[in-house]
Amino acid sequence: MPIKTYTREGDGRFISYPCVRALLLLFNVAFWLSGLSLIWIGVWLQTDYEKYVKINPSYSDIAPLILIIIGAIIVFVSSLACSCIVKIDSAMLVFYGGFLIMALFSLISLSIYVHTYKGELLDGVSDAISKEIKTYNDERNTTASMDLIQKNLHCCGNDSFLDWPQPSVPNSCYKRHRLEATRVDASRLYEVGCFYKLRSSINDKFTTIGVSTSVIALFPFFGSLLSFGLSMMHQKGGYEIII
């Protein structure tokens, strides 16, 4: 179908029909990649980073699960959308625009939820570490989580190594090889408590996730405008949008 051109008198600026379709295709690829990133973040939270936060009673599998589900839906729908964009299916473009509006509000809600969840995790850090120290070596409790936190975050105890019963400071507190099992050598221990290190880690990681979801939420806003605009242009016979 030939493309008719309409421009504002004395201005001459316009957005062409092929340009809008190209922009929507480009957006769709970016949106598809953002869905993959949400899936990756969710899997990372549920596997690698879970080791650091699962000692907290406020920890929940819901947050990473939500990220994975939303990411999977975005990847699936944006994959199907490529066809309707290339073939210019007006009805499907309207449907896709509606989906993008729902995705916009979902991502905004997800960003708010991540921020709230971060606050819950931060509030429970001190109590969680204290509990782990008290039940360390208890047959009902695993020592792996606390050892992993101290070794990887280079910290010891809650506020310091003095939180551990003396002289039973675990080997994971030592930045250098322990010389004597019956004596605490403070010069070889990590000086910083895990309360500060773990809080800082949680705050940094979840702030990054919250900001990322907020940025990704911008994609559906512009994508919906392009999708509705392309559908309207196709219905009018491929007219160009005047700006």
C-alpha positions in Angstrom: 0.0 0.0 0.0 1.5 3.4 -1.0 2.4 5.7 1.9 0.8 9.1 1.8 2.7 12.0 3.3 1.0 14.8 5.2 3.1 17.6 6.7 2.3 20.7 8.7 2.3 23.8 6.5 5.5 25.8 6.8 7.1 23.1 9.1 7.6 20.0 7.1 8.5 17.7 10.1 7.0 14.3 10.3 7.5 10.7 11.5 7.3 8.2 8.7 5.3 5.0 8.8 8.4 2.8 8.3 10.3 4.8 11.0 7.6 4.1 13.6 7.6 0.4 12.7 11.4 0.3 13.0 11.3 2.1 16.4 8.7 -0.3 17.7 10.8 -3.3 16.5 13.9 -1.8 18.2 11.9 -1.2 21.4 10.5 -4.8 21.3 14.1 -6.2 21.2 15.1 -4.0 24.1 11.9 -5.0 26.0 12.7 -8.7 25.3 16.2 -8.3 26.7 14.8 -6.5 29.8 12.6 -9.6 30.4 15.6 -11.8 30.2 17.4 -9.6 32.7 14.5 -9.9 35.2 14.6 -13.7 34.8 18.3 -13.6 35.5 18.0 -11.4 38.5 15.2 -13.6 39.9 17.3 -16.8 39.4 20.3 -15.1 41.0 18.3 -14.0 44.0 17.0 -17.6 44.4 20.4 -19.3 44.1 23.6 -17.3 44.7 22.3 -14.4 46.9 19.8 -16.6 48.8 22.8 -17.8 50.9 23.2 -14.3 52.3 19.6 -13.5 53.2 18.0 -16.8 54.1 19.1 -16.4 57.7 16.7 -13.5 57.9 13.1 -14.4 59.1 11.8 -11.9 56.6 13.3 -13.7 53.7 10.8 -15.0 51.2 10.9 -16.9 47.9 8.1 -14.7 46.6 10.3 -11.8 45.4 12.6 -13.8 43.1 9.6 -15.8 41.9 7.7 -12.6 40.9 10.7 -11.4 39.0 11.0 -14.7 37.1 7.3 -14.8 36.3 7.1 -11.2 35.1 10.3 -11.6 33.1 9.0 -14.8 31.5 5.7 -13.1 30.5 7.6 -10.2 29.0 9.9 -12.5 26.9 6.9 -14.6 25.7 4.7 -11.7 24.7 7.4 -9.6 23.1 8.5 -12.6 21.1 5.0 -13.0 19.7 4.7 -9.3 19.2 7.5 -9.3 16.6 5.1 -11.0 14.1 2.3 -8.5 14.5 4.8 -5.6 14.1 6.3 -7.0 11.0 3.0 -7.9 9.4 1.3 -4.8 10.8 -1.8 -6.4 12.4 -3.8 -3.5 13.8 -5.9 -5.6 16.2 -2.8 -7.3 17.6 -1.0 -4.0 17.9 -3.8 -2.6 20.0 -3.7 -5.8 22.2 0.1 -5.4 22.5 -0.3 -1.8 23.5 -2.8 -2.8 26.2 -0.4 -5.4 27.5 2.4 -2.8 27.7 0.2 -0.5 29.8 -0.5 -3.4 32.2 3.2 -4.2 32.2 3.9 -0.6 33.1 1.8 -0.7 36.2 3.1 -4.2 37.1 6.7 -3.0 36.9 6.0 0.1 39.0 4.3 -2.1 41.6 7.3 -4.5 41.5 9.7 -1.6 42.1 7.7 -0.5 45.1 7.5 -4.1 46.4 11.3 -4.5 46.1 11.9 -1.3 48.0 9.5 -2.5 50.8 11.1 -5.9 50.9 14.5 -4.4 51.1 13.4 -2.5 54.2 12.1 -5.7 55.9 15.4 -7.5 55.2 17.5 -4.6 56.5 15.5 -4.4 59.7 16.0 -8.0 60.6 19.8 -8.3 59.9 21.0 -7.8 63.5 18.6 -10.2 65.1 19.2 -12.8 62.4 23.0 -12.7 62.9 22.6 -12.8 66.7 20.4 -15.9 66.4 22.8 -17.6 64.0 25.7 -17.0 66.5 23.7 -18.4 69.4 22.7 -21.6 67.5 26.0 -22.1 65.8 27.0 -25.7 65.9 23.5 -26.6 67.1 22.5 -29.9 65.5 19.2 -28.3 64.5 21.0 -25.4 62.7 23.4 -25.4 59.9 26.7 -23.5 60.2 27.2 -23.0 56.5 25.2 -19.7 56.1 27.2 -17.8 58.8 30.5 -19.2 57.7 29.7 -18.2 54.1 28.7 -14.7 55.1 31.8 -14.2 57.3 34.2 -15.6 54.7 32.8 -13.9 51.6 31.9 -10.5 53.2 35.2 -10.4 55.2 33.4 -9.8 58.5 33.1 -11.5 62.0 30.3 -11.6 64.5 27.5 -9.1 64.6 29.4 -6.0 65.6 32.8 -7.7 66.1 34.4 -11.0 67.0 33.6 -10.3 70.6 30.0 -11.5 69.8 31.3 -15.0 69.6 31.8 -17.1 72.8 35.5 -17.0 73.6 37.7 -18.8 72.4 35.3 -20.5 70.0 35.6 -18.0 67.2 35.0 -19.9 64.0 37.7 -20.2 61.4 35.6 -18.3 58.9 36.4 -15.1 61.0 40.1 -15.4 60.2 41.5 -13.4 57.3 44.8 -15.3 57.8 45.5 -18.9 58.9 44.6 -19.5 62.6 47.7 -20.4 64.6 46.2 -21.9 67.8 42.7 -23.4 68.2 42.6 -22.6 71.9 43.5 -18.9 71.6 42.0 -16.0 69.8 44.5 -13.9 67.7 42.7 -10.6 67.2 45.3 -9.4 64.7 44.3 -12.2 62.3 40.5 -11.6 62.5 38.2 -9.5 60.3 37.7 -6.3 62.2 34.3 -5.3 60.8 31.1 -6.9 62.1 28.8 -8.7 59.6 25.9 -6.4 60.6 27.4 -3.6 58.7 28.7 -5.6 55.8 25.4 -7.6 55.2 23.2 -4.5 55.5 25.4 -2.7 53.0 25.3 -5.6 50.6 21.5 -6.0 50.9 21.0 -2.2 50.5 23.2 -2.0 47.4 21.9 -5.1 45.7 18.2 -4.4 46.2 18.5 -0.7 45.5 20.1 -1.7 42.1 17.2 -4.1 41.5 14.6 -1.5 42.4 16.2 1.2 40.1 16.5 -1.4 37.3 12.8 -2.3 37.4 11.9 1.4 37.5 14.0 2.0 34.4 12.5 -1.0 32.6 9.1 0.4 33.4 9.8 3.3 31.0 9.9 0.8 28.1 6.2 -0.1 28.2 5.2 3.6 28.3 7.0 4.5 25.1 6.2 1.1 23.5 2.5 1.5 24.0 2.5 4.9 22.3 4.4 3.4 19.3 2.1 0.4 19.2 -1.1 2.4 19.3 0.4 4.9 16.8 1.4 2.3 14.3 -2.0 0.6 14.5 -3.8 4.0 13.8 -1.4 4.7 10.9 -2.1 1.3 9.4 -5.9 1.8 9.7 -5.6 5.2 7.9 -3.7 3.6 5.0 -0.1 4.2 6.2 -0.3 8.0 6.7 2.7 9.5 8.4 2.4 11.0 11.9 2.8 14.8 11.8 4.7 16.4 14.7 
